[in-house]
Amino acid sequence: MNSVRHLIFGAALLGLAGLRPAEAQLAYEMHSTDTGSRFVIVSGSFDHEDDLSKFKDLVAREHPTVVGFDSPGGNVVKAIELGRLIRSVGLSTLQVRQSECASACSLAFMGGVRRFAEPGSIGVHKSSFSDSEGVLVADAVSEIQQLTAEIIGYMTEMGVDPGLLQLAFSYNSDDIRYLSGSEMSRYKLTTSATPDAPAARLAIPNSEPPQTPREQGGVVASLEVPVARSGTVRYPKGEAALKKAADPDSKSVALVRNGTPVAVDQVLGDWYAVTVGRQTGYMHYTWIRVDQFDEDAGDRRYVQVKSLSSLPAAESFIKSSPVPLVAHLTAKNWFAITLKDTYAEQEAKDVANALKAHGLIAKDSIVTLGNTYVRKVCCE
């Protein structure tokens, strides 16, 4: 049975899986537009051995708002896994004709909270087996039915009309059907009309009206992030490195214990230029609890279940959750969704594991000190 599963998962299904010769495995590259918006391009073929933790770490470090693709397809299961990861961190997806998103790539594209695509930029087709020797027909049919059900369930979960599969079935595995704009809209593959601007305008999905203060129970929660000027070191391992340059690979000048006060001399993207006693150097912004931020849970931990780019999206997510949640404005102007309470370190891990086991929070939820949280903005 395992040989059948590998055959089907490797050759995949529906052309949403792709049968092209193997190419490079997934790679992730960060870009910025002229307006300063950040986006990541996922390139290469999906492979069952791809480690998506690299994508997750990149998003956590660089905070892009949009994902684009340059991929001929590949492994269905891995594409679905990436799609769910994209949805869990609240990213949008955008596809342009200058790049390719065919076969399994279309499944990953579906993960976007908001989805934009130019006509002719996404292709689908059905699959066939390149080598069926030694495979029992009954086993193959059973596996195909199971994988089809998984794909339909995933599409429904992402808000895409499974009727798109019927269109894919009309095109053989050696052919690709590139979807028109009206077809993508009809099957809800896109959530908005395709932008007229060229590929460089990947910032469009994030071009919302400026955030304004929101009133909650008579209290106005400001969405302005104060300038960091001072703080204290707070790092899970008890001490953080003072770096010679604003680079994680830079030489460490010193190790600074938790609780040590620092002066923030300059904010340089994700790094602070700091003075510690008589020494100067650089620390990543997640290593310092900034005095100018309102929130301070001390050594207690938050359980962060999601991150979103807009407050309305955060409010909607919280209202639909089966567990009590709150939203925090962060230093990078996005919104971290956490459990309402804070916990001691081990207690936070135990609570998170229990909720994950029962499917009440996402499996990629994290335990964090919340150094980057500015203030609560919703919805106690």
RODO-2510 file (C-alpha; in nm, 4 decimals, decimal comma):
residues 380
     n   res          X          Y          Z
     1     m     0,0000     0,0000     0,0000
     2     n     0,2887     0,2363     0,0744
     3     s     0,4142     0,2048    -0,2838
     4     v     0,0709     0,3064    -0,4087
     5     r     0,0618     0,6051    -0,1727
     6     h     0,4052     0,7261    -0,2808
     7     l     0,3112     0,6852    -0,6458
     8     i    -0,0066     0,8862    -0,6106
     9     f     0,1353     1,1516    -0,3827
    10     g     0,4422     1,1870    -0,6013
    11     a     0,2608     1,1958    -0,9324
    12     a    -0,0294     1,3628    -0,7508
    13     l    -0,3803     1,4330    -0,8497
    14     l    -0,5822     1,6663    -1,0602
    15     g    -0,3081     1,8476    -1,2233
    16     l    -0,3382     2,0501    -0,9163
    17     a    -0,0466     1,8202    -0,8438
    18     g     0,1689     1,8346    -1,1512
    19     l     0,3669     1,5731    -1,3369
    20     r     0,6588     1,7787    -1,4575
    21     p     1,0168     1,6611    -1,4136
    22     a     1,1563     1,7318    -1,0684
    23     e     1,3124     2,0747    -1,0283
    24     a     1,4719     2,2523    -0,7356
    25     q     1,2889     2,2218    -0,4062
    26     l     1,1209     2,5241    -0,2542
    27     a     1,3180     2,8436    -0,1981
    28     y     1,1999     3,1660    -0,0354
    29     e     1,3197     3,5126    -0,1328
    30     m     1,2249     3,8420     0,0321
    31     h     1,1565     4,1579    -0,1701
    32     s     1,0357     4,5120    -0,1011
    33     t     0,8353     4,7473    -0,3197
    34     d     0,9152     5,1157    -0,3705
    35     t     0,6594     5,1945    -0,1011
    36     g     0,8388     4,9746     0,1515
    37     s     0,5886     4,6874     0,1553
    38     r     0,7523     4,3480     0,1963
    39     f     0,6648     4,0281     0,0107
    40     v     0,8107     3,6815    -0,0287
    41     i     0,8419     3,4770    -0,3496
    42     v     0,8144     3,0987    -0,3170
    43     s     0,9947     2,9270    -0,6054
    44     g     1,0699     2,5703    -0,7136
    45     s     0,8736     2,2460    -0,7088
    46     f     0,6873     2,1192    -0,4043
    47     d     0,8507     1,8098    -0,2587
    48     h     0,7341     1,5929     0,0316
    49     e     1,0703     1,6537     0,2024
    50     d     1,0481     2,0346     0,1926
    51     d     1,0972     2,1888     0,5382
    52     l     0,8347     2,4611     0,5719
    53     s     0,9790     2,5768     0,9035
    54     k     1,2189     2,7872     0,6939
    55     f     0,9199     2,9720     0,5480
    56     k     0,7654     3,0144     0,8923
    57     d     1,0912     3,1504     1,0354
    58     l     1,1281     3,3946     0,7438
    59     v     0,7757     3,5283     0,7976
    60     a     0,8334     3,5671     1,1723
    61     r     1,1611     3,7509     1,1107
    62     e     1,0758     3,9681     0,8079
    63     h     0,6974     4,0185     0,8453
    64     p     0,5927     4,0172     0,4784
    65     t     0,2266     4,0789     0,3984
    66     v     0,2053     3,9027     0,0603
    67     v     0,3220     3,5747    -0,0935
    68     g     0,3822     3,5226    -0,4674
    69     f     0,4872     3,2061    -0,6496
    70     d     0,7134     3,0860    -0,9292
    71     s     0,6428     2,7124    -0,9296
    72     p     0,5396     2,4427    -1,1785
    73     g     0,3722     2,2396    -0,9045
    74     g     0,4787     1,9165    -0,7376
    75     n     0,3598     1,7373    -0,4252
    76     v    -0,0068     1,8015    -0,3398
    77     v     0,0218     1,7337     0,0326
    78     k     0,3136     1,9743     0,0744
    79     a     0,1322     2,2449    -0,1253
    80     i    -0,1719     2,2098     0,1007
    81     e     0,0538     2,2272     0,4056
    82     l     0,2059     2,5534     0,2826
    83     g    -0,1397     2,6901     0,2016
    84     r    -0,2580     2,6246     0,5553
    85     l     0,0571     2,7851     0,6937
    86     i     0,0004     3,0945     0,4788
    87     r    -0,3562     3,1181     0,6118
    88     s    -0,2500     3,0667     0,9749
    89     v    -0,0129     3,3656     0,9674
    90     g    -0,2646     3,5905     0,7905
    91     l    -0,0813     3,6486     0,4617
    92     s    -0,2362     3,7406     0,1269
    93     t    -0,1363     3,5787    -0,2035
    94     l    -0,0814     3,7456    -0,5397
    95     q     0,0088     3,5856    -0,8729
    96     v     0,1230     3,7565    -1,1929
    97     r     0,1693     3,6242    -1,5456
    98     q     0,5425     3,6948    -1,5439
    99     s     0,5794     3,4058    -1,2970
   100     e     0,4276     3,0586    -1,3002
   101     c     0,1851     2,8989    -1,0565
   102     a     0,0612     2,5707    -1,2017
   103     s    -0,0646     2,2379    -1,0730
   104     a    -0,0047     2,1923    -0,6972
   105     c     0,1044     2,5562    -0,6696
   106     s    -0,2602     2,6590    -0,7118
   107     l    -0,3393     2,4819    -0,3847
   108     a    -0,0749     2,6798    -0,1973
   109     f    -0,2099     2,9999    -0,3568
   110     m    -0,5530     2,9229    -0,2073
   111     g    -0,4111     2,9738     0,1417
   112     g    -0,4118     3,3532     0,1094
   113     v    -0,6498     3,5428     0,3362
   114     r    -0,6984     3,7656     0,0328
   115     r    -0,6116     3,6350    -0,3119
   116     f    -0,5264     3,8349    -0,6237
   117     a    -0,4226     3,6892    -0,9609
   118     e    -0,3834     3,8217    -1,3130
   119     p    -0,5785     3,6340    -1,5821
   120     g    -0,3740     3,3458    -1,7211
   121     s    -0,1372     3,3301    -1,4225
   122     i    -0,2677     3,0088    -1,2613
   123     g    -0,2916     2,6730    -1,4390
   124     v    -0,4742     2,3464    -1,3591
   125     h    -0,5118     2,0045    -1,5200
   126     k    -0,5801     1,6424    -1,4250
   127     s    -0,3149     1,3794    -1,3614
   128     s    -0,2237     1,0355    -1,4835
   129     f     0,0195     0,7719    -1,3630
   130     s     0,3505     0,7628    -1,5404
   131     d     0,4112     0,4084    -1,4156
   132     s     0,1272     0,1907    -1,2892
   133     e     0,3096    -0,1418    -1,3086
   134     g     0,2530    -0,3548    -0,9989
   135     v    -0,0214    -0,1301    -0,8602
   136     l    -0,3557    -0,2965    -0,7883
   137     v    -0,6391    -0,1079    -0,9547
   138     a    -0,8538    -0,1239    -0,6412
   139     d    -0,5743     0,0202    -0,4293
   140     a    -0,5083     0,3000    -0,6757
   141     v    -0,8763     0,3912    -0,6965
   142     s    -0,9055     0,3960    -0,3178
   143     e    -0,6050     0,6232    -0,2778
   144     i    -0,7259     0,8576    -0,5514
   145     q    -1,0659     0,8854    -0,3851
   146     q    -0,9057     0,9610    -0,0493
   147     l    -0,6767     1,2281    -0,1895
   148     t    -0,9629     1,3804    -0,3902
   149     a    -1,1659     1,4063    -0,0695
   150     e    -0,8733     1,5731     0,1069
   151     i    -0,8366     1,8280    -0,1718
   152     i    -1,2089     1,9042    -0,1766
   153     g    -1,2068     1,9486     0,2006
   154     y    -0,9090     2,1819     0,1797
   155     m    -1,0639     2,3913    -0,0982
   156     t    -1,3843     2,4256     0,1030
   157     e    -1,1811     2,5245     0,4091
   158     m    -1,0057     2,7965     0,2065
   159     g    -1,3345     2,9281     0,0641
   160     v    -1,2725     2,8039    -0,2929
   161     d    -1,5525     2,6396    -0,4949
   162     p    -1,4624     2,2680    -0,5407
   163     g    -1,6342     2,2933    -0,8793
   164     l    -1,2934     2,4062    -1,0012
   165     l    -1,1959     2,0371    -0,9974
   166     q    -1,4468     1,9623    -1,2728
   167     l    -1,2751     2,2159    -1,4955
   168     a    -0,9358     2,0645    -1,4120
   169     f    -1,0625     1,7175    -1,5080
   170     s    -1,1242     1,8438    -1,8609
   171     y    -0,7520     1,8840    -1,9331
   172     n    -0,5029     1,6000    -1,9588
   173     s    -0,1869     1,5847    -1,7506
   174     d     0,0274     1,6845    -2,0493
   175     d    -0,1798     1,9996    -2,0969
   176     i    -0,2466     2,2975    -1,8694
   177     r    -0,5578     2,5122    -1,8520
   178     y    -0,4687     2,8673    -1,7507
   179     l    -0,7677     3,0282    -1,5832
   180     s    -0,9317     3,3500    -1,6983
   181     g    -1,0092     3,6291    -1,4562
   182     s    -1,3810     3,5540    -1,4661
   183     e    -1,3193     3,1840    -1,3971
   184     m    -1,1021     3,2615    -1,0971
   185     s    -1,3737     3,4891    -0,9650
   186     r    -1,6526     3,2387    -1,0372
   187     y    -1,4771     2,9588    -0,8490
   188     k    -1,3711     3,1996    -0,5712
   189     l    -1,0051     3,1285    -0,6345
   190     t    -0,9542     3,5047    -0,6087
   191     t    -1,1210     3,7268    -0,3532
   192     s    -1,0940     4,0515    -0,5509
   193     a    -1,0477     4,1733    -0,9057
   194     t    -0,6920     4,1419    -1,0327
   195     p    -0,4935     4,4665    -0,9892
   196     d    -0,4200     4,6487    -1,3129
   197     a    -0,0728     4,7418    -1,1929
   198     p     0,2364     4,5454    -1,2961
   199     a     0,4085     4,2759    -1,0932
   200     a     0,6063     4,5218    -0,8842
   201     r     0,2835     4,6412    -0,7204
   202     l     0,2731     4,3458    -0,4823
   203     a     0,1917     4,5963    -0,2095
   204     i    -0,1647     4,6352    -0,3393
   205     p    -0,3221     4,3686    -0,1122
   206     n    -0,1947     4,5633     0,1874
   207     s    -0,2988     4,9075     0,0628
   208     e    -0,5779     4,9607     0,3164
   209     p    -0,6927     5,2927     0,4620
   210     p    -0,4706     5,4029     0,7522
   211     q    -0,5616     5,2404     1,0821
   212     t    -0,7468     5,4693     1,3206
   213     p    -0,8006     5,4417     1,6959
   214     r    -1,0819     5,2008     1,7893
   215     e    -1,3172     5,2516     2,0812
   216     q    -1,3678     4,9505     2,3068
   217     g    -1,5958     4,9797     2,6074
   218     g    -1,5503     5,3551     2,6174
   219     v    -1,1693     5,3312     2,5934
   220     v    -0,9900     5,4326     2,2770
   221     a    -0,7100     5,1895     2,1864
   222     s    -0,4492     5,3802     1,9888
   223     l    -0,2897     5,2063     1,6911
   224     e     0,0183     5,4268     1,7056
   225     v     0,3472     5,2539     1,7873
   226     p     0,5682     5,4634     2,0205
   227     v     0,9312     5,5200     1,9283
   228     a     1,1553     5,2796     2,1203
   229     r     1,4017     5,4733     2,3348
   230     s     1,4865     5,2436     2,6259
   231     g     1,4124     4,8998     2,7590
   232     t     1,5377     4,5889     2,9343
   233     v     1,6799     4,2662     2,7983
   234     r     1,4295     3,9815     2,8122
   235     y     1,5285     3,6619     2,6321
   236     p     1,4018     3,3033     2,6812
   237     k     1,7527     3,1676     2,7492
   238     g     1,8249     3,4244     3,0217
   239     e     2,0743     3,6365     2,8312
   240     a     2,0984     3,7890     2,4830
   241     a     2,3936     3,8651     2,2605
   242     l     2,5095     4,2197     2,1978
   243     k     2,6131     4,2048     1,8325
   244     k     2,8871     4,3968     1,6533
   245     a     2,6540     4,4571     1,3549
   246     a     2,2801     4,4373     1,2821
   247     d     2,3124     4,0813     1,1589
   248     p     2,2379     3,7494     1,3350
   249     d     2,5674     3,6106     1,2015
   250     s     2,7684     3,9033     1,3316
   251     k     3,0248     3,8536     1,6095
   252     s     2,8911     3,8901     1,9643
   253     v     3,0458     4,1749     2,1627
   254     a     2,9010     4,0551     2,4944
   255     l     2,6245     3,8475     2,6521
   256     v     2,3748     4,0632     2,8418
   257     r     2,1634     3,9157     3,1217
   258     n     1,7863     3,9496     3,1382
   259     g     1,6752     4,2579     3,3268
   260     t     1,9728     4,4655     3,2179
   261     p     1,8639     4,8163     3,1107
   262     v     1,9560     4,9339     2,7605
   263     a     1,9268     5,2633     2,5768
   264     v     1,7844     5,2360     2,2251
   265     d     1,9893     5,4766     2,0160
   266     q     1,8357     5,3972     1,6770
   267     v     1,5764     5,1664     1,5199
   268     l     1,7190     4,9875     1,2145
   269     g     1,4463     4,7678     1,0710
   270     d     1,4337     4,4568     1,2917
   271     w     1,7376     4,5683     1,4913
   272     y     1,8029     4,8235     1,7631
   273     a     2,1338     5,0083     1,7927
   274     v     2,1781     5,0085     2,1709
   275     t     2,4028     5,1215     2,4519
   276     v     2,4505     4,8855     2,7456
   277     g     2,6576     5,0442     3,0197
   278     r     2,9672     5,1633     2,8346
   279     q     2,9276     4,9250     2,5430
   280     t     2,7453     4,9848     2,2170
   281     g     2,6188     4,7316     1,9680
   282     y     2,3039     4,5836     1,8179
   283     m     2,0198     4,3659     1,9426
   284     h     1,7247     4,2168     1,7570
   285     y     1,4054     4,3979     1,8482
   286     t     1,2480     4,0783     1,9841
   287     w     1,5169     4,0529     2,2546
   288     i     1,4226     4,3767     2,4325
   289     r     1,1122     4,4739     2,6254
   290     v     1,0672     4,8417     2,5345
   291     d     0,9768     5,0799     2,8198
   292     q     0,7621     5,2939     2,5890
   293     f     0,5295     5,0004     2,5146
   294     d     0,2252     4,9675     2,7397
   295     e     0,2293     4,5910     2,7864
   296     d     0,4563     4,4155     3,0318
   297     a     0,3799     4,0615     3,1452
   298     g     0,7203     4,0267     3,3069
   299     d     0,8455     3,6685     3,2848
   300     r     0,4966     3,5313     3,2182
   301     r     0,4248     3,3918     2,8735
   302     y     0,1634     3,4533     2,6076
   303     v     0,0312     3,1776     2,3822
   304     q     0,0183     3,3346     2,0346
   305     v    -0,2226     3,1531     1,8042
   306     k    -0,2212     3,3768     1,4957
   307     s    -0,0898     3,6985     1,3423
   308     l    -0,2944     3,9225     1,1129
   309     s    -0,2275     4,2394     0,9161
   310     s    -0,5448     4,4333     1,0014
   311     l    -0,7515     4,5000     1,3137
   312     p    -1,0883     4,4137     1,1505
   313     a    -0,9467     4,0722     1,0559
   314     a    -0,8227     4,0271     1,4127
   315     e    -1,1621     4,1195     1,5561
   316     s    -1,3400     3,8778     1,3224
   317     f    -1,1015     3,5949     1,4096
   318     i    -1,1449     3,6510     1,7830
   319     k    -1,5257     3,6532     1,7591
   320     s    -1,5243     3,3193     1,5759
   321     s    -1,2841     3,1474     1,8171
   322     p    -1,4052     2,8812     2,0645
   323     v    -1,1497     3,0023     2,3231
   324     p    -1,1067     3,3509     2,4763
   325     l    -0,8558     3,5560     2,2762
   326     v    -0,7189     3,9107     2,2653
   327     a    -0,5314     4,1062     1,9996
   328     h    -0,2122     4,3028     2,0561
   329     l    -0,0703     4,5785     1,8379
   330     t     0,2947     4,4893     1,7713
   331     a     0,6076     4,6925     1,7078
   332     k     0,5771     4,6236     1,3334
   333     n     0,2117     4,7381     1,3074
   334     w     0,0626     4,3924     1,2701
   335     f    -0,1653     4,2210     1,5211
   336     a    -0,0751     3,9241     1,7387
   337     i    -0,3672     3,7089     1,8550
   338     t    -0,3098     3,5372     2,1905
   339     l    -0,4995     3,3520     2,4592
   340     k    -0,6599     3,6013     2,6949
   341     d    -0,4503     3,4976     2,9958
   342     t    -0,0749     3,4842     3,0513
   343     y     0,1036     3,1929     3,2197
   344     a     0,4223     3,0752     3,3830
   345     e     0,6571     2,9218     3,1256
   346     q     0,5757     2,5514     3,1760
   347     e     0,2086     2,6225     3,2330
   348     a     0,1952     2,8091     2,9007
   349     k     0,3471     2,5092     2,7214
   350     d     0,1007     2,2703     2,8885
   351     v    -0,2013     2,4877     2,8039
   352     a    -0,0864     2,5319     2,4443
   353     n    -0,0279     2,1577     2,3971
   354     a    -0,3687     2,0708     2,5429
   355     l    -0,5529     2,3167     2,3200
   356     k    -0,3592     2,1994     2,0132
   357     a    -0,4422     1,8357     2,0914
   358     h    -0,8134     1,9195     2,0942
   359     g    -0,7953     2,1274     1,7767
   360     l    -0,8936     2,4489     1,9551
   361     i    -0,5883     2,6457     1,8421
   362     a    -0,3532     2,6071     1,5447
   363     k    -0,0766     2,3496     1,5740
   364     d     0,1834     2,6151     1,4913
   365     s     0,0797     2,8349     1,7875
   366     i     0,3802     2,9527     1,9892
   367     v     0,4678     3,0422     2,3475
   368     t     0,6283     3,3870     2,3640
   369     l     0,7405     3,6564     2,6074
   370     g     0,5556     3,9156     2,4011
   371     n     0,8432     4,1642     2,3862
   372     t     0,7062     4,3075     2,0610
   373     y     0,3532     4,3654     2,1951
   374     v     0,2717     4,7359     2,2299
   375     r    -0,0802     4,7247     2,3775
   376     k    -0,4006     4,5252     2,3738
   377     v    -0,6441     4,6572     2,1137
   378     c    -0,9165     4,3913     2,1103
   379     c    -1,1440     4,2415     2,2523
   380     e    -1,1697     4,1979     2,6291
***
